[in-house]
């Protein structure tokens, strides 16, 4: 099996340990050993990467991935491309994310049912470059809820599947799973983009949510929910949902419920969407429009809720609805700094959300998101210290190496050399 030795690097392994000087050996697609001793002899390897002056860290996970959202300016931009054209857009976005150091994508939803599935399968087969992908379904909503684009006089096929009642929900979930989806996405609450179904309301019933969860879990799949409302989030916790997106409104009971469920639920606050609407929305969303939609108030709610959840030990993910014209795909690493600015994380904590927590969401096996022996070999070699300045990760030119599944996707010139016959050097 091929082996790669990365030496002379400072290793941040995302386990909670302090960074240390050392060497890491990759064999096939897993980490075989991590050596922290400055005097230890180096193991033999087929190729050696000199990480002198750099930080070696786990790859990033986009925890609210919409890889089929090709920087769309409107819902119509997501509806109108043909399936063939949209597959190409999705493949291009997948490569872009891997270029930016995102070795995993936890699928939220796709604009068409099999877009994530098709690109995931092509990536896994080695036909195209891209991150690990848990393929998201289209959004499942209810009549009148977020994502229902139809009117009686103008029925439309949008980016959501509209169901009413538990039995229709059961069929929609089974259909998505039959077509290859890993993650089922529910629109449980309303949203500021839908005036008839604002953020604080809960159009989807508990019985519908529970049916989705029970059906998906019977197939070994996960369920994630768009929930901004208090009642919607309580529905999701009680029903056994695996992941939550947004979660701005809260009361004490809801916070207590999430703390009790913290070992089984991950949450992506998705602050990047609202931050971008306020700071980068022009010309698509003028500041006055964002304010009329109540975005500043929702940001305030988000700060209060997720600061409290951070203190309670909830596992946050990064991922802020990237893939829109004002919140472009490829800028996703900005979320790391936003978790610090809005919710009070320190740099190691925010980076853990982007790596270890994301790995736990991607795989129940616990073998992704850290640099530990036996873990899958997804990692970045960073020119600079992201623990001192996390914004370094927003610049792909600072990523000296991106490795996914033990394979080097990109590497700076001169860093990698074939192994010499005598490798018994010190770190």
Buried (B, 14 or more C-beta within 10 A) or exposed (E): EEBBBBBBBBBBBBEEBEBBBBBBBBBEBBBBBBBBEEEEEBBEBEBBBBBEEBBBBBBBBBBBBBBBBBBBEEBEBBBEBEEEEBBEBBBBBBBBBBBBBBBBBBBBBBBBBBBBBBBBBBBEEEEBBBBBBBBBBBBBBBEBBBBBBBEEEEEEEBBBBBBBEBEBBBBBBBBBBEBBBBBBBBBBBBBBEBEEBBBBBBBBBBEBBBBBBBBBBEEEBBBBBBBBBBBBBBBBBBBBBBBBBBBBBBEEEBBEBBBEBBEEBBBBBBBBBBBBBBEBBEEBBEBEEBEEBBBBEBBEBBBBBBBBBBEEEBBBBBBBBBBBBBBBBBBBBBBBBBBBEBBBBEBBBBBBBBBBBBBBBBBEEEBBBBBBEEBBBBBBBBBBBBBEEBBBBBBBEBBBBBBBBBBBBBBBEEBBEEBEEEBEEEB
